[in-house]
């Protein structure tokens, strides 16, 4: 008799099959994006589906960021033999280090099955290293065989006939989507901050709601299987789901029958679908570009420090506050250190708990809305959407630069506010987003138990924001300089740092490693702010802003 809700930490049985392998160089697959191998290091992109047992199977299988990252590599190999659409995108192996793509589902046992399996990010990274070594050995063996004049295998001949899209084109599509969605994420964050800072607001640090929204959308993307249902032109996973549902209706599983017999093909198709969608530039743009830019770790740490120093901006709450003489949203009544300590804990606990809750709720929302979510046509996206994204992304970036140089209200008698509110932020946001993308690619694979890439960009972005904040609040400089600094804070630092990837990693790491990583991130960022902002705050005090961004 198996006890209910038993968590099993083990690798998937071989009977379940390894997930198909998608988009490797040499593993040609028609209709696939030629994504860089290092893109899987981006945690937003690598996130597996959040709900791993949607159909209430008795045998539960869950995986973590680590295992998902490693199994994605094998998944890409098999997917090349599963379907053959029009053209192939070569996905670089480095994409496996994108933790957005590699993280497992936040909800490991959504249907409360008797048994489910759990893996961790650390195990996945270890398996990823084994895969890389095996891939290099196979590549050397293939080159040696060709040098000896041996004929290639039949599968290699078929792969050679596959129409390939250059790796450069795939990288261009991916970068363009990152640029484009960094604009959308930045504008969404700034807009949400503006509408959630109002008189009597129960939560005064409005950055919270942008972080919650980005985490919710990340959970939705990690679990969704409808937007990219067609995968490489064939809705393999969706077809398997429909066949499985029909079989369950026809056959009642008695005590002696095991639904596990129905799972292998379904699980393999599910892993293939998860691996395939994470090699699509549009998905990478949504997970890494939009969610990462929508959320901001540096702003979260800034609010934490301002709560500690009693400088957190507060909306006006009472009628007497609106007196033109006494009204202020920046000055606060003095309080003792104990209250400041409680305010600091309130910002930290509220932000982390709500963002983690939003991640899980986003996964639940994807399952609930599954019957109503439309699917994107793979062929139309490949033919029209990808080239249009290239034109739109670079055109918008160039347009933002021109608007910053030649503001439309530059000659008006009224104070110039056009650039300070959003334009400078849009100029700097792609730089921050691309910096986070490449840092994740090259650093997240260094330590399996500690996502070094995400940690590095969060700490660096926090330090830059602290310096920009100090420079804004000194009695020097003019309006334009103040607005440029605000653009650096909201655009560059806001897109360089991320909460959505961070909470995905926290939910995927082993418990001890997750606490270590989370504490190091929060305490490290707060320590930087105390040194950078605190040294000026407690020696000179912050002056009022000269710009009305």
LOLO-775808 format. One record per residue: x, y, z of N, C-alpha, C, O in turn. Coordinates in steps of 0.2 Angstrom, whole numbers, plus 2048, in hexadecimal, padded with zeros to 3 digits. Layout:
! residues N
XYZXYZXYZXYZ/...
END
This chain:
! residues 549
8047FA800800800800804806800809807805/80480A7FB8088107FA8058167FE7FF8187FD/80981980280681F8068058258018098257FC/8008298037FF82E7FE8048347FF807835805/8058387FA80983D7F981083C7FB81383F7FF/8138367F98198347FA81E8377F581D8377EF/82383B7F782783E7F382D83A7F28318387F6/82F8387EB8348347EA8398387E683883B7E1/83F8387E984583B7E58498367E184D8337E4/8478367DB84B8317D784A8337D08468377CE/84E8307CC84E8317C484882E7C28458297C5/8458307BC84082D7B98418267B68478257B4/83D8227B783E81B7B483F81B7AD83D81F7A9/8438167AB8458167A383E81579F83E81779A/83A8127A283481079F83081779D82C816798/83181C7A082E82279F83182679982E82A795/83782479783A82679183D82D79383A831796/84382E79084683579084283A78C840837786/84284078D83F845789842845783849845783/83F84777D84284877784784E77784685277B/84C84D77385185277385085776D84F855767/85085D76F84E86276985386776885686A76C/85486876285886D75F86086D760863872760/86386776186A86776286D86875B86B866756/87386A75B87786A75587986375487B85F758/87786074E87885974C87285574E87285074B/86D85875186785475386285874F85D85B752/86285874885E85D74485785B745855855746/85386074584C85F74684886474284986A743/84486273D84186773983C86B73D839869742/83C87273C83787673F83987974683587B749/84087874784287974E84688074E849881749/84688375384A889754851887755852882759/85688B75285D88975485F88D759864892759/85D88C75F85E89076586588E768867888767/86989376B86F89176D86F88D77386A88D777/87488877387488377887488677F871883784/87788C78087888F78787289278987189578F/86C89378586689678786389278C85F895790/86488C78D86088879286388A79986088879E/86888E79A86A8907A08668967A38668977A9/86289979F85D89E7A185789A7A58538977A2/85789C7AB8528987AF84B8997AD8468957AE/8498A07AB8428A17A984089D7A383A89A7A3/84589C79F84389879984389079A83F88D797/84788E79F8488877A08438847A484387E7A5/83E8887A783A8867AC8358807A98328817A4/83587A7AC8308757AA8298777AB82887C7AF/8248737A981D8747AB81C8747B281F8707B6/8188797B58178797BC8138747BF8148727C4/80E8717BB80A86C7BD80C8657BA80B8657B3/80F8617BD81285B7BA80D8557B980F8507B6/8088557BC8038507BC7FC8527BB7F88527C0/7FB8557B67F48597B57EE8547B47E98567B6/7F084E7B27EA8497B07E98447B67E683F7B5/7EB8467BC7EA8427C27EC83B7C17E98367C3/7F283A7BF7F58337BE7F88317C57FA8357C9/7F782A7C77F98287CE8008297CF80382B7D4/8048287CA80C8287CB80E82F7C980D8317C3/8108337CE81283A7CC81983A7CB81D8377CE/81B83F7C68228407C58238477C582084B7C1/82784A7C98298517C98318517C883484D7C9/8338577C583A8587C483B85F7C68378647C6/8428617C78448677C984886B7C48498687BE/84A8717C584E8747C08548707BE8558717B8/85786D7C285D8697C185B8647BC85E8637B7/85685F7BE85585A7BA85285C7B38538597AE/84E8617B384B8637AD8508667A884F8647A2/8558697AB85A86C7A685E8667A385F86679D/85F8617A786385B7A485F85779F861855799/8588567A185485279D852855796850852791/85285C79685186079085685E78B85485E785/85C85D78D86185B78885F85578486085477E/85D85078885B84978585584A78185484777C/85084F78484A84F78084B852779847850775/85085677885185977285385476D852855767/85784F76F85984A76B853846768853845762/84F84476C84984076A844844766841841761/84384A76783E84E76484084E75C83C84F758/84784E75B84984E75484684875084684874A/84584375384283D75083A83C75083783874D/83784175483084175582C84474F82784274D/82E84A74D82B84E748830851743835852745/82D85373D83185673882E85B73582B85A72F/82D86173882A86773482F86A72F83386672C/82E87072E83187372883987572983D873724/83B87872E84287A72F84487973684087873A/84A87973784D87873E85187E74085488173D/85087F74785488474A85988074F85687C753/85F88274E86487E75286488275986788775A/86287E75E86288176586988076886B87A769/86C88576A87388476E87288177486D881778/87787C77687787977C87787E78287587C788/87A88378187B88878787488B78987488D78F/86F88A78586888C78886688878E86188A791/86988278F86787E79486988179B86687F7A0/86D88779B86F88A7A186A8907A386A8937A8/86589179F85F8967A085B8927A585788E7A3/85B8947AB8578917B084F8927B084B88E7B2/84E8987AC8478997AB8448937A683E8917A7/8488907A284688A79E8478847A284387F7A0/84B8837A684D87D7A984987B7B08498757B2/8468807B384387F7B983D87A7B983A87B7B4/83C8767BE8378717BE8308757C083087B7C1/82B8717C08248747C18248767C98278727CD/82187C7CB82187E7D281C8797D581E8777DB/8178767D28138717D681586A7D48148687CE/8178667D88198607D781485A7D78158557D4/80F85C7DB80A8567DC80385A7DB7FF85A7E0/80185D7D57FB8617D57F585D7D67F08607D9/7F48567D57EE8527D57EE84E7DB7EA84A7DC/7F384F7E07F484B7E67F48437E57F08407E8/7F88417E07F983A7DE7FD8377E480083A7E8/7FC8307E57FF82C7EA80782D7EA80A82E7EF/80A82D7E481182D7E48138337DF8108337D9/8188377E081B83B7DB82383C7DC82583A7E2/82683D7D782D83D7D78308457D782D8497D4/8358467DB83884C7DB83F84C7D98438487DB/8418517D68488527D484A8597D684685D7D8/85185B7D58538627D78578657D18598617CD/85886B7D285D86E7CD86486C7CD86786B7C8/86686A7D386D8677D386E8617CF8738607CC/86985C7D08698567CC8698577C486D8547C1/86585C7C286585E7BB86B8607B986D85F7B3/86E8657BC8758687BA87A8627B987E8627B5/87A85D7BE87F8587BE87D8547B78828527B4/8778527B687584E7B08778527AA87984F7A5/8768597AA87885D7A487F85D7A388185C79D/88485C7A888B85C7A788C8557A389085479F/8898507A688A8497A388884979C88B846797/88284C79A88084D79388585078F88684E789/88885679188C85A78D89385578C895855786/89585279089B84D78F89984878A89D846786/89384578B89184078689084377F89284077A/88D84977E88D84C77889384D77589484C76F/89884F77889F8517768A284A7738A584A76E/8A18457778A483E7758A183C76E8A483A76A/89A83D76E89783B76889983F76289A83D75C/89A84676389C84A75D8A384875B8A5848755/8A88477608AE84475E8AE83E75A8B283D755/8AA83975C8A98337598A78347528A983074D/8A283875189F83974A8A483C7468A583A740/8A88417488AE8447448B383F7428B583F73D/8B583A7478B98357468B78307408BB82E73C/8B082F7418AD82A73C8AD82D7358AF82A730/8AC8347348AC83772E8B383772B8B4837725/8B88387308BF83972D8C183272B8C6831726/8BF82C72E8C182672B8BD8247258BE81E722/8B88287238B582671C8AF82271D8AC820719/8AC8217248A681D7258A08217238A0827724/89B81E72189582171F89182372589181F72A/88E82872588A82B72B88382672C881823727/88182673287B82373387582672F87582B72D/87082172E86A82372A86782A72D86482E72A/86682A73486383073786783673686483B735/86E83673687283B73487183E72D87184472C/87083972986E83B72286883F72186784471E/86383C72585C84072585D84772885A84C725/86184772D86284E73086685372C86485972C/86A85072886E85472386985771E86A85D71B/86485471C85F85671785A85B71A85785F717/85A85C72185686172485886872385E86A723/85386C72185487372085687672785187672B/85B87972785D87C72E85D88472D85F887728/85B88773385B88E73486288F73786388C73C/86689473586C89573886B897740866899742/87189574387189774A87189E74B86E8A1750/8748A27478748A974786C8AC74786B8B074B/8688A97428618AB74285D8AA74885A8AE74A/85F8A474B85B8A275185D8A77578598A975B/8648A87578668AD75C8638B475B8618B8760/8628B675585F8BD7538588BD7568568C2758/8548B775484D8B775684D8B875E8498BB761/8518B47618518B47698528BA76C84F8BD770/8588BD76985A8C476C8548C976A8538CE76F/8518C976584C8CE7638468CD7678438D276A/8448C776983F8C676D8408C877483C8CB778/8478C77768498CA77D8488D177D8468D4782/84B8D577884A8DC7788438DE7788418E377C/83F8DB7748388DD7738348DD77A8318E177C/8358D777D8318D57838348D97898318DA78E/83B8DB78983D8DF78E83A8E678E8398E9793/8388E97888348EF78882D8EE78B82B8F1790/82A8E87898238E778C8238E679481F8E8798/8288E27968298E179D82B8E77A18288E87A6/82F8EB79E8308F27A282A8F67A28298F97A7/8268F779D8208FB79D81B8F87A18188FC7A5/81A8F27A18168EE7A68178F07AD8138F17B1/81E8EF7AF8208F17B681F8F87B881C8F97BD/8218FD7B38209047B58189057B68169097BA/8149037B180D9047B180A9017B88069047BB/80C8FB7B98098F87BF80B8FC7C68078FC7CA/8118FE7C68149027CC80F9087CC80E90A7D2/80E90C7C780A9127C78039117C98019157CD/80090C7C77F990B7C97F89087D07F29087D2/7FD9057D37FC9027D97FF9067DF7FF9047E5/80190D7DD8039117E27FE9177E37FE91C7DF/7F99167E77F391A7E87F291C7EF7F49187F3/7EE9217F07EC9237F77E991D7FB7E491A7F9/7EC91B8017E99168057EB90F8037E890A805/7F090E7FE7F29087FC7F49038027F8906806/7F28FD8027F48F98087FB8F78087FE8F580D/7FE8F68028058F48018088FA7FE8068FC7F8/80D8FD8018109047FE8159027F98179077F5/8198FD7FA81E8FC7F581B8F87EF81A8F27EE/81A8FD7EA8168FB7E481A8F67DF8178F37DB/8208F57E08248F17DC8228EA7DD8238E57D9/81F8E87E381D8E27E48188DF7DF8198D97DD/8138E37DD80E8E07D88118DE7D180F8DA7CE/8178E27CF81A8E07C981E8D97CA81E8D57C5/8218D87D08248D27D181F8CC7D18218C77CF/8198CD7D48148C87D58128C77CE8118C17CC/8108CC7CA80E8CA7C38138C77BF8108C27BB/8198C87BF81E8C57BB81F8BE7BD8208B97B9/81E8BC7C481F8B57C68198B17C48198AB7C3/8138B47C580D8B17C280D8AF7BB80C8A97B9/8108B37B78108B27B08158AD7AE8158A97AA/81B8AD7B28208A77B281D8A17B381E89C7B0/8198A07B981689A7BA8118987B58118927B3/80D89C7B280989B7AD80D8987A780B8937A4/81289B7A581689979F8198927A081988E79C/81B8917A681F88A7A881A8847A781C87F7A6/8138867A980F8807A980B8807A280887A7A0/80A88579F80688579980888079380E880792/80387D79080587878B80087A785800875780/7FD8807857F988177F7FB88777A7FB886774/7FF88C77D80189177980688E77380689076E/80A88A77580F88777180D87F77081287B76F/80787E76F80587776E80887476880986E768/80887776380B87475D81287275D81486F758/81687576281D87376282087575B82087A759/82386F75882687175282186F74C82386C747/81B87174D81687074781186B74980C86A745/81386674E80E86174F80D86175781186175B/80686175880486175F80585A763800857764/80B85876380C85176680985076D80684B76E/80B8547718098547788028547797FF85077C/7FF8597757F785A7767F48547737EF851776/7F685176E7F384A76B7F48457707EF841771/7FA8447747FA83F7797F584077E7F383B781/7F48467807F08487867E98457847E5842788/7E784777E7E084577C7DF83E77B7DA83B77D/7E483A7797E48337787E383077F7E082B781/7E78337847E783078B7E083178E7DE82D791/7DD83778D7D78387907D283478D7CD831791/7D28327877CD82E7847CE8277867C9823787/7D48257887D581E78A7D381D7917D0818793/7D48237957D182279C7CA82279C7C781F7A1/7C68257987BF8257987BD81E7967B881C798/7C081A7927BE81478F7C080E7947BD809794/7C580F7987C780A79C7C780D7A47CA8127A5/7C48097A87C480A7AF7CA8077B27CA8007B1/7CE80A7B57D48077B87D28037BF7D18077C4/7D27FD7BF7D17F97C57D77F97C97DC7FC7C8/7D67F57CF7DB7F57D47E27F27D17E77F37D3/7E17ED7CC7E67EA7CA7EA7ED7C47EF7EB7C2/7E77F27C17E97F57BB7ED7FC7BE7EB7FF7C2/7F27FD7BA7F78037BC7F68087B77F88077B1/7F480E7B87F58137B37FC8157B17FC8197AC/8018127B58078147B38098117AB80D8147A8/80580C7A980680A7A380480F79D80680F798/80081479F7FE81979B80281F79B802823796/80781F7A080B8257A181182679C81282C79A/81482179A81B82279781A82679181E82B790/81682578C815829786813830788815835785/80E83178C80C83778E81283B792812841790/81583879681B83C79982083E794823843795/82283979082783B78B825840786829845785/81E84078481C84678081C84C78481D852781/81A84C78B81A85278F82185578F82285B78F/82685179082D85379182F85678A83385B78A/82D85378582F85577E82C85C77D82F86077A/82685D77F82286377E82686978282786E780/82786778882B86C78D83186E78A83387478A/83586978783C86A78583B86E77E83F87377D/83686D77A83587077483487877483787C771/82F87977982D88077983288477C83288A77B/83788178083C88578384288777E84688A780/84188477884688677384388B76E84688D769/83D88D76F83A89276B83C89976D83A89B773/83E89D7688408A476A83B8A876E83C8AC772/8348A776B82F8AB76E82E8A977582D8AD77A/82F8A377782E8A077E8348A37828328A5788/83A8A378083F8A678383E8AD7848408B078A/83B8B177F83A8B87808358B97868368BE789/8308B578682B8B678B82D8B579282C8B9797/8318AF7938338AD7998398B179C8398B47A2/83E8B27988448B679A8438BD7998458C179D/8408BF79383F8C679183A8C979583B8CE799/8348C779582E8CA79882E8CA79F82E8CE7A3/82E8C37A282D8C27A98338C57AC8338C87B2/8398C47AA83F8C77AD83F8CE7AD8428D17B2/83D8D17A883D8D97A88378DC7AC8378E17AF/8318D87AC82B8DA7B082D8DA7B882B8DE7BB/8318D57BA8338D57C183A8D87C283E8D97BD/83B8DA7C88428DE7CA8448DC7D18418DE7D5/84A8D97D184D8D77D88508DD7DB84F8DE7E1/8538E17D78568E77D98518EC7DD8538EF7E2/84C8ED7D98478F17DC8448EE7E38428F27E8/8438E87E38418E57E98468E67EF8448E77F5/84D8E57EE8528E77F38528EE7F58538F07FA/8518F27F08508FA7F184B8FB7F684C8FF7FB/8458F87F583F8F97F98418F780083F8F9805/8448F18008468EE80784B8F380B84A8F4811/8508F68078548FB80B85090180D851903812/84C90380884890980A84490881084290D814/84190281183D90181784290181D83F903822/8488FE81C84C8FE82284E90582484F90682A/84F90981F85291082084C91582284D91B822/84691382184091782283F91C81D83D92281E/84191A81784091F81183B91C80C83B91E806/83791780D83391480882E91980682A91B80B/82D91A80082791F7FE82191C80081F9167FF/81C92080281691E804810922801811929801/80B91F7FF8069247FC802927802802925807/7FF92D8007FB9318057F592D8077F192A803/7F492D80D7EE9298107E892D8137E392A813/7E99338157E49368197E393D8167E8940812/7DD9408177DC9468147E194C8167E2950811/7E394C81C7E795181E7EE95181A7F295681A/7F094B8187F694A8147F694E80E7FC94F80B/7F095080B7F09538057F295B8057F195E801/7F395D80B7F596480C7FB966808800962808/7FB96B80480196D80080796E80480C96E801/80696F80A80C97180E80F96A81181596A811/80B96681380D96081780D95A813810955815/80A95980D80A953809811951807814955804/81294B80881894880681894080581593D80A/81B93E80081B93680082293380182292D801/82693880282D93580482F93680B83393180D/82E93B80E83093C81582B93881A825937818/82E93581F82A93182382C93382A83193682C/82793182F82793383682D92E83982D928837/83193183D83792D83F83492784482F928847/83892284483691C84883D91984A84291A848/83C91484F84291185284490B84D840909849/84A90884F84C90384A8488FD84A8488F9845/8458FB8508408F585083B8F584B83A8F0847/8388FB84A8338FC8458368FB83D8338F8839/83C8FE83D83F8FD8368418F68358408F482F/8438F283A8448EB83983E8E783783E8E3832/8388E983A8328E58388308E783182D8E382D/8318EE82F82F8F08288348EC8238318EA81E/83A8EB82583E8E882083C8E181F83C8DE819/83A8DD8258388D68248318D68208308D181D/82D8DB8218278DB81E8288DB8168248D8813/82C8DF81482E8E080D8308D980A82E8D7805/8358D680D8388D080B8338CA80B8328C7806/8308C981182B8C48118258C580C8238C0809/8228CB80C81D8CC80781F8CA80081B8C77FD/8248CD7FE8268CC7F78288C57F58258C27F0/82C8C17F982D8BB7F88278B67F88268B27F4/8238B77FD81E8B27FE8198B37F88168AE7F6/8178B97F78128BB7F28158B97EB8118B67E7/81B8BA7E981E8B87E381E8B07E281C8AD7DD/8208AC7E781F8A57E78188A37E681789E7E2/8148A67EA80D8A47E980A8A57E28068A17DF/80C8AB7DF80A8AD7D880D8A87D380A8A67CE/8138A57D48168A07D081289A7D08108977CA/80F8987D580B8927D68048937D380188F7CF/8028997D47FB89B7D27FB89B7CA7F689A7C7/80089E7C780189E7C08018977BD7FE8967B8/8048927C080388B7BE7FC8897BE7FA8867B9/7F988A7C47F28887C47EE88B7BF7E98887BC/7EF8927BE7EB8957B97EC8937B27E78927AE/7F28907B07F388D7AA7EF8877A97EC8867A3/7EE8837AE7EA87D7AE7E387E7AD7DF87B7A9/7E18837B17DA8857B17D78887AA7D28867A8/7DC88C7A77DA88F7A17DC88B79B7DB88D795/7DE88579C7E18817967DB8807907DD88178B/7D587F7927D087E78D7CF8857897CC884783/7D188A78B7CF8917887D58947857D4899781/7DB8927867E18957837E289377C7E288D77A/7E38987787E48977717EB8947707F0895774/7ED89176A7F388F7687F68937637F389575E/7FD89476380089875E80289375880488E75A/80189575280389174D80B89274C80D89774B/80E88C74C81588C74C81788E74581C892745/81488C74081688E73981689673881A899735/81089973A80F8A073A8148A473E8168A973C/8158A174481A8A57488218A57458248AA745/82289F74382989E73F82A8A373982F8A6738/8248A37358258A772F8248AE7308278B272C/81F8B073481D8B77358208BB73B8228C073B/81E8B774181F8BB7478278BC7498298C174B/82B8B77478328B77498358BD7458398C1748/8348BE73E8378C373B8358CA73D8388CF73D/82E8CA73E82B8D074182E8D374782F8D9748/82F8CE74C8328CF7528398D375183B8D7755/83D8D074D8438D374B8438DB7498468DF74C/83E8DC74583D8E374283A8E774883D8ED749/8358E474C8328E87518378EA7578378EF759/83B8E575983F8E675F8448EB75E8458F0762/8488EA75884E8EF75784B8F675584E8FB757/8458F67528428FC750840900756841906757/83D8FC75B83A900761840902765840908768/8468FE76584B90076984E90776685090C76A/84F90776085290D75C84D91375D84F91875E/84691175D84291775E84291A765841920766/84391576A84491877184A91C77284A921775/84F91A76E85691E76E85492576B85692A76E/85192576684F92C76384B93076784B936767/84692D76A84193176F845934774843939777/84A93077784E93277C85293877A85393D77E/85593877485993D772855944770857949771/84F94276C84B94876A84494776D83F945769/84394977383C94877683794D773839952771/83194A77282C94E76F82A954773827959770/82B95477982995A77D82F95E77F82F962784/83595D77C83B96177E83B96877E83E96C781/83696B77983697277883097577C82F97B77B/82C97177F82697478382997878982E97778C/82497D78B82598179182597D79782897E79C/82097779781F97379D82696F79E82A96E79A/82696D7A582C9697A682C9627A282795F7A0/8329617A083395B79B8339547A08379537A4/82E95079E82D94A7A282D94479E82C93E7A0/82D94579782C93F79283193A79382F934794/83793C79383C93779483D93379A83F92E79B/83C9377A083D9347A683892F7A883A92B7AC/83292F7A682D92A7A882E9237A582D91E7A8/83092379F83191C79C83691C796839916796/83892179383C92078D84391E78F84691A78B/84692179384D91F79584D918798852914797/84791679B84790F79E84790A79884A905798/84390C79284390878C84A90778984C902786/84E90D78985490D78685990878985D904786/85990779085D90379485B8FC79585F8F8797/8548FB7948518F47968548EF7928568E9795/8558EF78B8588E978885F8E878A8618E278A/8638ED78C86A8EB78E86A8E779486D8E2795/8658E97998658E579F8628DE79E8658D97A1/85D8DD79985A8D679885F8D27958608CC797/8638D57908688D078C86E8CF7918718C9790/86F8D37958758D279A8738CC79F8778C87A0/86D8CC7A186A8C67A586A8C07A186C8BB7A4/8688C079B8688BA79786E8B779686F8B1797/8738BB79487A8B879387E8B679A8828B179A/87C8BA79F87F8B87A587C8B17A88808AD7AA/8768B07A68738AA7A88768A47A487789F7A7/8778A579E87A8A079988189E79C88289879C/8858A379D88C8A179F88D8A07A689389D7A8/8898A27AB88A8A17B288689C7B58888997BA/88089B7B387B8967B787E88F7B787C88B7BB/88288D7B28848867B288A8857B788D87F7B7/88D88A7BA8938897BE8928857C48968817C6/88C8877C888B8847CE8848817CD87F8857CD/88387A7CE87C8787CD8788797D387287A7D2/87A87B7D987687C7DF8758847E08728867E5/8788887DC87888F7DD8788927D687D8937D3/8728957D48728987CD87689E7CD8748A47CF/87C89E7CB8818A37CC87F8A97C78808AF7C9/87D8A77C187B8AD7BC8768B17BF8768B77BF/8708AE7C186B8B37C486D8B77CA86B8BC7CB/8718B37CF8738B77D48788BD7D38788C27D5/87C8BC7CE8818C17CC87D8C77C987F8CD7CB/8798C67C48758CC7C18718CF7C78708D57C6/86E8CB7CB86A8CF7D186E8D37D586C8D87D7/8748D07D78798D47DB87B8DA7D787C8E07DA/87D8D97D18808DF7CD87B8E47CC87C8EA7CD/8758E27CA8708E77C986E8EB7CF86C8F17CE/86E8E77D586C8EB7DB8718F07DD86F8F67DF/8778EF7DB87D8F37DD87C8FA7D887D8FF7DA/87B8F87D287A8FE7CD8749027CF8749087CF/86E8FF7D18699037D386A9077D986890D7D9/86E9047DE86F9087E487490E7E28729147E5/87890E7DE87D9137DC8789197D887991E7D9/8749167D487091B7D086B91F7D586A9257D4/86891B7DA86491E7DE8689247E28659297E4/86E9227E48729277E887392D7E48729337E6/87592C7DE8769327D98709367D887093C7D7/86A9337D88649377D786293B7DD85F9417DC/8659397E386293D7E98689417EC8689437F2/86D9437E88729487EA87094F7E786C94F7E2/8729547EA87095B7E887495E7E28759637E1/8759597DD87995B7D78759587D18719547D2/87795B7CB8749587C586E95B7C486B95F7C8/86B95A7BD86595D7BB8609587BA8609527BC/85A95A7B68559567B58569507B085494A7B2/85A9517AB85C94C7A68609477AA85F9417A9/8659497AD8699447B18659407B686693A7B6/8609437B985C93F7BE85893A7BA8579347BC/85593C7B48519387B08559327AD85392C7AD/85B9337AB85F92E7A98619297AE8609237AD/86292B7B48639267BA85D9227BB85D91C7BD/8579257BB8519227BB85091C7B684D9177B7/85291E7B08529197AB8569137AC85590E7AA/85C9157AF86190F7B185E90B7B685E9057B6/85A90E7BB85790A7C08529067BE8519007BF/84D9097BA8479057B88489017B28458FB7B1/84D9037AD84E8FF7A78548FA7A88528F47A7/85A8FD7A985F8F87A985F8F37AF85F8ED7AF/85F8F67B585F8F27BB8588EE7BC8588E87BE/8538F17BA84C8ED7BA84C8E77B68498E27B8/84F8E87B084F8E27AB8558DD7AD8558D77AB/85B8E07AF8618DC7B185F8D77B78618D17B7/85B8D97BC85A8D57C18538D27C184F8D57BD/8518CD7C484B8C97C38498C67C984D8C37CD/8428C67CA83F8C27D083C8BC7CD83C8B77D1/8398BC7C78368B67C583B8B07C48398AB7C6/8408B17C18458AC7C18488A97C88498A47C9/8488AE7CC84B8AD7D38468A87D78488A47DA/8408AA7D683B8A67DA83A89F7D783989A7DA/83B89F7D083B8987CD8408947CF84088E7D0/8468977D084C8937D284B8917DA84D88B7DB/8488957DE8478947E584288E7E584388A7EA/83E88D7E18398887E183C8817DE83887C7DF/8418827DB84487C7D884A8797DB84B8737DB/84E87D7DF85487A7E28528767E884C8767EB/8578727EA85686E7F18558737F68578797F6/8518717FB84F87580185587980485587F804/85A87680686087980986387E804865884806/86487C7FE8678807F98628867F786588C7F6/85C8857F785788B7F68588907FB8588967FA/85888E80285889380785F89680786089C808/86489380586B89680586B89B7FF86E8A0800/8688997F986889E7F48648A47F58668A97F3/85E8A37F885A8A87F985C8AD7FE85C8B37FE/85F8AA8048628AF8098688B28068698B8808/86C8AF8028728B27FF8708B87FB8738BD7FB/86B8B77F78688BC7F38668C27F68678C87F5/8618C17FB85E8C77FF8638CA8038648D0803/8678C680786C8C980C8718CD8088748D280A/8748CA8028798CD7FE8778D37FB87A8D87FB/8708D37F886E8D97F586D8DF7FA86E8E57F9/86A8DD8008698E28058708E58088708EB80A/8758E080987B8E380B87E8E88068818ED808/87D8E68008808EB7FB87C8F27FB87F8F77FB/8768F27FC8728F87FD8748FC803874902803/8758F88098778FC80F87E8FF80E87F905810/8828FC80A8898FF80988890580488B90A805/8849047FF8849097F987F90F7FB8819147FB/87990D7FD8749127FE87491480687391A807/87690F80A87691181187B91681387A91A817/88191581088791A812885921810887926814/88192280B87F92980987992B80D87993180F/87492680E86E92881286F92A81986D92F81B/87492781C87592882387A92D82587C92F82A/87E92F81F88393582088093B81E882940821/87D93C81887B942815873942815870948815/87093D81486893D81386793E80B86A941808/86193B80985F93B80285C942801857944805/85E9457FC85A94B7F98549497F58549447F3/85094E7F484A94D7EF84C94C7E885194F7E6/8489497E484A9487DD84994F7D98449527DB/84D9507D484C9567D08489557CA8469597C6/84794E7C984394C7C383C9497C583C9467CB/83794A7C18309477C382F9417BE82A9417BB/83393C7BE8339377BA82C9337BB82B92E7B8/
END
